[in-house]
Amino acid sequence: MKRLLLALFASMSLLHAQEASPTPSPSATPDVTDTAAEAAARSAALELAGAFSNDGYKIRDGFYFGTLETGKSALVEVNLFAGNEYWFCAAVNDPGRKLAITVYDEKGAPVEQQGYEDGPKTAAGVVAGTSGKYFVKVTLAEGAKSSFCLIYCYK
């Protein structure tokens, strides 16, 4: 009887978890419905991240898409590990012209970072002081509404 109740409870919990599944976070895998703009942004971000891989950084498998308007931002939550070095690379499509990246710790304080800008491509390098949640803010600084892609590397 105890096993039957336990099995019933487990199946009810699983059913409830399937019904109440959260909305997925930004794409962590390629989607066959990627638009040409998203594919171009991802290609440009990968090109930038590839430069860091020449310095021993590994490119993380996931990527994040979004659409930004001038002066608007997207916030992406990431988990970083203490002592690791990270480069967050983003690219925007035309008519977007310039992105800005700012990294924040879990308390919302900006993290000291190095920067790289090359028109519609930008990168921010940080060293995680502690393990935990960090937030990456991507802002369209110049240009009109456009698609962007964010990728990051670590070592």
FILO-853554 format. One record per atom (N, C-alpha, C): atom name; x, z, y; residue in three letters; residue number from 0. Coordinates in steps of 0.001 Angstrom, whole numbers, plus 500000, padded with zeros to 6 digits. Layout:
N
 at      u      w      v  aa   i
 CA      X      Z      Y ALA NUM
...
END
This chain:
155
 at      u      w      v  aa   i
  N 500824 500000 498815 MET   0
 CA 500000 500000 500000 MET   0
  C 500876 500000 501260 MET   0
  N 501941 500802 501221 LYS   1
 CA 502830 500888 502372 LYS   1
  C 503480 499525 502642 LYS   1
  N 503879 498814 501564 ARG   2
 CA 504476 497488 501719 ARG   2
  C 503469 496488 502293 ARG   2
  N 502230 496586 501863 LEU   3
 CA 501188 495690 502348 LEU   3
  C 500963 495889 503843 LEU   3
  N 500897 497139 504286 LEU   4
 CA 500714 497421 505706 LEU   4
  C 501915 496935 506515 LEU   4
  N 503105 497144 505992 LEU   5
 CA 504313 496707 506676 LEU   5
  C 504341 495180 506803 LEU   5
  N 503983 494468 505736 ALA   6
 CA 503948 493005 505761 ALA   6
  C 502889 492503 506739 ALA   6
  N 501731 493156 506760 LEU   7
 CA 500661 492771 507680 LEU   7
  C 501096 492977 509125 LEU   7
  N 501721 494106 509401 PHE   8
 CA 502199 494394 510750 PHE   8
  C 503253 493375 511183 PHE   8
  N 504175 493051 510279 ALA   9
 CA 505232 492087 510599 ALA   9
  C 504646 490716 510901 ALA   9
  N 503661 490279 510107 SER  10
 CA 503067 488954 510357 SER  10
  C 502276 488936 511655 SER  10
  N 501622 490034 512011 MET  11
 CA 500883 490106 513269 MET  11
  C 501857 490078 514446 MET  11
  N 502986 490757 514314 SER  12
 CA 503987 490765 515379 SER  12
  C 504566 489378 515582 SER  12
  N 504829 488667 514495 LEU  13
 CA 505362 487321 514586 LEU  13
  C 504354 486387 515240 LEU  13
  N 503093 486489 514863 LEU  14
 CA 502051 485657 515458 LEU  14
  C 501941 485930 516952 LEU  14
  N 501965 487201 517341 HIS  15
 CA 501886 487560 518763 HIS  15
  C 503090 487029 519524 HIS  15
  N 504282 487108 518923 ALA  16
 CA 505488 486623 519592 ALA  16
  C 505411 485116 519807 ALA  16
  N 504819 484372 518844 GLN  17
 CA 504697 482927 519004 GLN  17
  C 503706 482583 520107 GLN  17
  N 502608 483332 520217 GLU  18
 CA 501608 483065 521242 GLU  18
  C 502121 483400 522627 GLU  18
  N 502946 484424 522733 ALA  19
 CA 503395 484904 524030 ALA  19
  C 504821 484469 524341 ALA  19
  N 505257 483354 523750 SER  20
 CA 506633 482941 524003 SER  20
  C 506819 482595 525471 SER  20
  N 507936 483027 526055 PRO  21
 CA 508167 482794 527470 PRO  21
  C 508434 481324 527761 PRO  21
  N 508261 480962 529000 THR  22
 CA 508579 479612 529432 THR  22
  C 510076 479410 529279 THR  22
  N 510491 478291 528705 PRO  23
 CA 511925 478095 528509 PRO  23
  C 512679 478075 529827 PRO  23
  N 513913 478568 529793 SER  24
 CA 514774 478546 530972 SER  24
  C 515301 477128 531143 SER  24
  N 516096 476879 532189 PRO  25
 CA 516604 475522 532390 PRO  25
  C 517234 474969 531125 PRO  25
  N 517161 473665 530974 SER  26
 CA 517595 472978 529760 SER  26
  C 519009 473350 529354 SER  26
  N 519159 473765 528110 ALA  27
 CA 520483 474077 527591 ALA  27
  C 520935 472995 526620 ALA  27
  N 520084 472030 526365 THR  28
 CA 520436 470909 525508 THR  28
  C 519862 469642 526106 THR  28
  N 520486 468507 525817 PRO  29
 CA 519953 467268 526367 PRO  29
  C 518531 467030 525890 PRO  29
  N 517723 466445 526726 ASP  30
 CA 516337 466158 526424 ASP  30
  C 516150 464651 526530 ASP  30
  N 515442 464066 525595 VAL  31
 CA 515269 462619 525611 VAL  31
  C 514478 462151 526820 VAL  31
  N 513834 463068 527533 THR  32
 CA 513066 462689 528711 THR  32
  C 513871 462828 529999 THR  32
  N 515184 463021 529902 ASP  33
 CA 516014 463089 531104 ASP  33
  C 515778 461840 531939 ASP  33
  N 515641 462041 533218 THR  34
 CA 515508 460893 534098 THR  34
  C 516878 460306 534363 THR  34
  N 516898 459127 534916 ALA  35
 CA 518174 458501 535263 ALA  35
  C 518928 459354 536270 ALA  35
  N 518187 459977 537204 ALA  36
 CA 518824 460831 538214 ALA  36
  C 519468 462052 537560 ALA  36
  N 518778 462670 536593 GLU  37
 CA 519344 463828 535904 GLU  37
  C 520574 463428 535095 GLU  37
  N 520500 462280 534437 ALA  38
 CA 521632 461804 533638 ALA  38
  C 522840 461526 534532 ALA  38
  N 522610 460940 535695 ALA  39
 CA 523708 460659 536625 ALA  39
  C 524313 461950 537160 ALA  39
  N 523466 462935 537473 ALA  40
 CA 523967 464228 537961 ALA  40
  C 524772 464927 536870 ALA  40
  N 524275 464890 535646 ARG  41
 CA 524994 465522 534533 ARG  41
  C 526331 464832 534311 ARG  41
  N 526359 463514 534383 SER  42
 CA 527601 462765 534210 SER  42
  C 528636 463146 535266 SER  42
  N 528194 463268 536517 ALA  43
 CA 529111 463640 537605 ALA  43
  C 529613 465075 537432 ALA  43
  N 528722 465985 537016 ALA  44
 CA 529133 467380 536794 ALA  44
  C 530118 467470 535629 ALA  44
  N 529880 466702 534567 LEU  45
 CA 530802 466686 533431 LEU  45
  C 532159 466110 533812 LEU  45
  N 532153 465113 534672 GLU  46
 CA 533410 464536 535149 GLU  46
  C 534237 465591 535878 GLU  46
  N 533580 466377 536732 LEU  47
 CA 534271 467439 537461 LEU  47
  C 534749 468530 536502 LEU  47
  N 533890 468936 535568 ALA  48
 CA 534265 469975 534604 ALA  48
  C 535414 469508 533722 ALA  48
  N 535479 468208 533453 GLY  49
 CA 536557 467656 532638 GLY  49
  C 537921 467884 533262 GLY  49
  N 537976 467882 534581 ALA  50
 CA 539249 468145 535263 ALA  50
  C 539733 469563 534951 ALA  50
  N 538821 470516 534842 PHE  51
 CA 539212 471888 534524 PHE  51
  C 539590 472025 533046 PHE  51
  N 538995 471199 532192 SER  52
 CA 539352 471272 530773 SER  52
  C 540802 470846 530567 SER  52
  N 541342 470030 531476 ASN  53
 CA 542763 469664 531404 ASN  53
  C 543662 470873 531643 ASN  53
  N 543112 471922 532282 ASP  54
 CA 543865 473156 532538 ASP  54
  C 543553 474231 531506 ASP  54
  N 542967 473854 530374 GLY  55
 CA 542713 474802 529294 GLY  55
  C 541334 475434 529285 GLY  55
  N 540467 475047 530189 TYR  56
 CA 539105 475580 530204 TYR  56
  C 538260 474850 529163 TYR  56
  N 537356 475582 528541 LYS  57
 CA 536417 474993 527587 LYS  57
  C 535085 474810 528310 LYS  57
  N 534482 473649 528133 ILE  58
 CA 533199 473373 528766 ILE  58
  C 532093 473960 527900 ILE  58
  N 531253 474789 528506 ARG  59
 CA 530138 475385 527788 ARG  59
  C 529146 474287 527436 ARG  59
  N 528494 474420 526287 ASP  60
 CA 527575 473400 525798 ASP  60
  C 526360 473190 526702 ASP  60
  N 525853 474243 527301 GLY  61
 CA 524616 474137 528062 GLY  61
  C 524806 473563 529445 GLY  61
  N 523714 473113 530021 PHE  62
 CA 523708 472644 531398 PHE  62
  C 522345 472951 531984 PHE  62
  N 522258 472917 533282 TYR  63
 CA 521035 473273 533980 TYR  63
  C 520671 472181 534966 TYR  63
  N 519431 471694 534892 PHE  64
 CA 518917 470689 535819 PHE  64
  C 518012 471336 536835 PHE  64
  N 517808 470648 537913 GLY  65
 CA 516837 471082 538894 GLY  65
  C 516713 470048 539987 GLY  65
  N 515769 470274 540868 THR  66
 CA 515589 469440 542046 THR  66
  C 515657 470360 543246 THR  66
  N 516423 469959 544237 LEU  67
 CA 516590 470783 545427 LEU  67
  C 516215 470001 546677 LEU  67
  N 515703 470732 547655 GLU  68
 CA 515477 470191 548986 GLU  68
  C 516517 470815 549907 GLU  68
  N 516788 470184 551034 THR  69
 CA 517792 470680 551962 THR  69
  C 517506 472135 552342 THR  69
  N 518526 472975 552222 GLY  70
 CA 518404 474380 552565 GLY  70
  C 517775 475230 551478 GLY  70
  N 517297 474626 550396 LYS  71
 CA 516686 475367 549289 LYS  71
  C 517726 475608 548203 LYS  71
  N 517479 476646 547401 SER  72
 CA 518438 477028 546363 SER  72
  C 517775 477158 545005 SER  72
  N 518593 477036 543986 ALA  73
 CA 518197 477332 542609 ALA  73
  C 519099 478472 542148 ALA  73
  N 518533 479397 541398 LEU  74
 CA 519281 480552 540915 LEU  74
  C 519306 480508 539391 LEU  74
  N 520512 480549 538817 VAL  75
 CA 520686 480497 537374 VAL  75
  C 521353 481782 536919 VAL  75
  N 520764 482449 535930 GLU  76
 CA 521333 483680 535375 GLU  76
  C 522261 483315 534224 GLU  76
  N 523472 483876 534238 VAL  77
 CA 524450 483652 533172 VAL  77
  C 525036 484989 532736 VAL  77
  N 525517 485046 531523 ASN  78
 CA 526230 486224 531026 ASN  78
  C 527710 485891 530985 ASN  78
  N 528501 486703 531673 LEU  79
 CA 529942 486489 531724 LEU  79
  C 530659 487680 531100 LEU  79
  N 531896 487455 530672 PHE  80
 CA 532675 488492 530013 PHE  80
  C 533871 488893 530867 PHE  80
  N 534105 490195 530950 ALA  81
 CA 535170 490758 531781 ALA  81
  C 536515 490113 531478 ALA  81
  N 537220 489746 532543 GLY  82
 CA 538553 489184 532413 GLY  82
  C 538588 487679 532200 GLY  82
  N 537481 487069 531807 ASN  83
 CA 537460 485618 531624 ASN  83
  C 537388 484920 532976 ASN  83
  N 537977 483740 533030 GLU  84
 CA 537916 482913 534232 GLU  84
  C 536838 481852 534019 GLU  84
  N 536069 481569 535056 TYR  85
 CA 534977 480604 534967 TYR  85
  C 535026 479641 536149 TYR  85
  N 534646 478395 535898 TRP  86
 CA 534427 477415 536958 TRP  86
  C 533014 476882 536784 TRP  86
  N 532208 477031 537812 PHE  87
 CA 530848 476504 537838 PHE  87
  C 530891 475183 538593 PHE  87
  N 530516 474110 537914 CYS  88
 CA 530608 472759 538475 CYS  88
  C 529202 472194 538638 CYS  88
  N 528926 471655 539806 ALA  89
 CA 527602 471084 540071 ALA  89
  C 527755 469745 540771 ALA  89
  N 526774 468892 540536 ALA  90
 CA 526745 467589 541197 ALA  90
  C 525306 467281 541568 ALA  90
  N 525152 466551 542662 VAL  91
 CA 523834 466161 543158 VAL  91
  C 523812 464640 543317 VAL  91
  N 522641 464065 543136 ASN  92
 CA 522469 462620 543305 ASN  92
  C 522150 462269 544738 ASN  92
  N 522368 461007 545066 ASP  93
 CA 521965 460474 546349 ASP  93
  C 520440 460568 546427 ASP  93
  N 519829 461023 547444 PRO  94
 CA 520269 461174 548809 PRO  94
  C 520888 462538 549126 PRO  94
  N 521091 463394 548123 GLY  95
 CA 521810 464644 548366 GLY  95
  C 523267 464341 548642 GLY  95
  N 523856 465082 549565 ARG  96
 CA 525244 464775 549936 ARG  96
  C 526202 465941 549725 ARG  96
  N 525692 467175 549776 LYS  97
 CA 526615 468307 549689 LYS  97
  C 525911 469510 549081 LYS  97
  N 526563 470121 548097 LEU  98
 CA 526069 471332 547447 LEU  98
  C 526955 472509 547798 LEU  98
  N 526391 473692 547710 ALA  99
 CA 527163 474932 547853 ALA  99
  C 526838 475810 546647 ALA  99
  N 527857 476480 546111 ILE 100
 CA 527673 477393 544978 ILE 100
  C 528160 478766 545399 ILE 100
  N 527354 479779 545116 THR 101
 CA 527740 481167 545346 THR 101
  C 527421 481943 544078 THR 101
  N 528351 482784 543636 VAL 102
 CA 528171 483577 542426 VAL 102
  C 527985 485036 542836 VAL 102
  N 526989 485693 542227 TYR 103
 CA 526665 487090 542518 TYR 103
  C 526733 487911 541240 TYR 103
  N 527117 489190 541382 ASP 104
 CA 527103 490077 540224 ASP 104
  C 525677 490576 540003 ASP 104
  N 525489 491433 538984 GLU 105
 CA 524142 491879 538643 GLU 105
  C 523492 492748 539725 GLU 105
  N 524295 493262 540659 LYS 106
 CA 523748 494069 541752 LYS 106
  C 523414 493210 542970 LYS 106
  N 523728 491919 542893 GLY 107
 CA 523441 491014 544000 GLY 107
  C 524564 490873 545007 GLY 107
  N 525721 491446 544707 ALA 108
 CA 526874 491334 545617 ALA 108
  C 527638 490044 545305 ALA 108
  N 528043 489305 546335 PRO 109
 CA 528820 488082 546084 PRO 109
  C 530136 488410 545387 PRO 109
  N 530521 487549 544469 VAL 110
 CA 531771 487702 543734 VAL 110
  C 532837 486859 544437 VAL 110
  N 534057 487403 544524 GLU 111
 CA 535156 486643 545131 GLU 111
  C 535345 485361 544337 GLU 111
  N 535450 484243 545058 GLN 112
 CA 535550 482971 544358 GLN 112
  C 536468 481985 545071 GLN 112
  N 536981 481045 544289 GLN 113
 CA 537719 479909 544820 GLN 113
  C 536718 478774 544922 GLN 113
  N 536989 477839 545807 GLY 114
 CA 536055 476741 545941 GLY 114
  C 536702 475382 545858 GLY 114
  N 535908 474395 545489 TYR 115
 CA 536327 473001 545475 TYR 115
  C 535126 472168 545902 TYR 115
  N 535332 471246 546843 GLU 116
 CA 534250 470368 547287 GLU 116
  C 534746 468936 547346 GLU 116
  N 533911 468035 546881 ASP 117
 CA 534212 466616 546950 ASP 117
  C 532888 465875 547120 ASP 117
  N 532366 465892 548336 GLY 118
 CA 531100 465222 548620 GLY 118
  C 529964 465826 547817 GLY 118
  N 529340 465015 546951 PRO 119
 CA 528186 465513 546200 PRO 119
  C 528565 466385 544999 PRO 119
  N 529856 466614 544776 LYS 120
 CA 530313 467473 543674 LYS 120
  C 530987 468700 544263 LYS 120
  N 530727 469847 543645 THR 121
 CA 531344 471087 544103 THR 121
  C 531578 472010 542914 THR 121
  N 532497 472945 543076 ALA 122
 CA 532795 473905 542009 ALA 122
  C 533181 475245 542627 ALA 122
  N 532893 476305 541899 ALA 123
 CA 533264 477662 542317 ALA 123
  C 533942 478345 541136 ALA 123
  N 535139 478876 541373 GLY 124
 CA 535889 479566 540337 GLY 124
  C 535846 481067 540551 GLY 124
  N 535542 481807 539483 VAL 125
 CA 535480 483265 539560 VAL 125
  C 536140 483874 538324 VAL 125
  N 536549 485126 538473 VAL 126
 CA 537005 485935 537351 VAL 126
  C 536007 487080 537237 VAL 126
  N 535414 487231 536061 ALA 127
 CA 534407 488282 535862 ALA 127
  C 535099 489645 535823 ALA 127
  N 534702 490524 536731 GLY 128
 CA 535271 491873 536781 GLY 128
  C 534744 492766 535676 GLY 128
  N 533487 492564 535319 THR 129
 CA 532846 493319 534243 THR 129
  C 532004 492359 533421 THR 129
  N 531716 492739 532206 SER 130
 CA 530831 491934 531371 SER 130
  C 529394 492203 531786 SER 130
  N 528568 491166 531760 GLY 131
 CA 527160 491342 532076 GLY 131
  C 526547 490139 532751 GLY 131
  N 525397 490386 533364 LYS 132
 CA 524651 489325 534039 LYS 132
  C 525271 488990 535388 LYS 132
  N 525319 487710 535663 TYR 133
 CA 525729 487194 536962 TYR 133
  C 524710 486136 537349 TYR 133
  N 524667 485819 538621 PHE 134
 CA 523721 484829 539107 PHE 134
  C 524472 483770 539894 PHE 134
  N 524185 482521 539600 VAL 135
 CA 524818 481392 540276 VAL 135
  C 523759 480726 541146 VAL 135
  N 524015 480715 542443 LYS 136
 CA 523079 480100 543377 LYS 136
  C 523632 478742 543793 LYS 136
  N 522824 477712 543565 VAL 137
 CA 523184 476345 543951 VAL 137
  C 522259 475953 545095 VAL 137
  N 522852 475565 546229 THR 138
 CA 522087 475231 547429 THR 138
  C 522416 473815 547873 THR 138
  N 521389 473053 548220 LEU 139
 CA 521608 471730 548795 LEU 139
  C 521863 471922 550277 LEU 139
  N 523118 471731 550686 ALA 140
 CA 523512 471972 552074 ALA 140
  C 523231 470780 552975 ALA 140
  N 523341 469561 552439 GLU 141
 CA 523108 468346 553227 GLU 141
  C 522421 467304 552367 GLU 141
  N 521572 466512 552995 GLY 142
 CA 520904 465419 552301 GLY 142
  C 519443 465731 552061 GLY 142
  N 518764 464786 551453 ALA 143
 CA 517339 464926 551170 ALA 143
  C 517129 465382 549724 ALA 143
  N 515898 465667 549377 LYS 144
 CA 515524 466157 548048 LYS 144
  C 516176 465314 546955 LYS 144
  N 516867 465989 546025 SER 145
 CA 517586 465300 544962 SER 145
  C 517715 466154 543716 SER 145
  N 518051 465495 542610 SER 146
 CA 518312 466177 541343 SER 146
  C 519755 466677 541331 SER 146
  N 519955 467830 540684 PHE 147
 CA 521318 468346 540523 PHE 147
  C 521504 468798 539090 PHE 147
  N 522762 468976 538704 CYS 148
 CA 523105 469514 537393 CYS 148
  C 524234 470524 537580 CYS 148
  N 524147 471640 536852 LEU 149
 CA 525162 472691 536878 LEU 149
  C 525707 472862 535462 LEU 149
  N 527033 472870 535363 ILE 150
 CA 527740 473069 534091 ILE 150
  C 528836 474089 534356 ILE 150
  N 529212 474892 533355 TYR 151
 CA 530368 475740 533616 TYR 151
  C 531364 475766 532482 TYR 151
  N 532605 476100 532868 CYS 152
 CA 533755 476150 531965 CYS 152
  C 534301 477570 531954 CYS 152
  N 535011 477914 530903 TYR 153
 CA 535583 479259 530805 TYR 153
  C 536912 479224 530063 TYR 153
  N 537720 480266 530323 LYS 154
 CA 538929 480508 529513 LYS 154
  C 539332 481956 529632 LYS 154
END
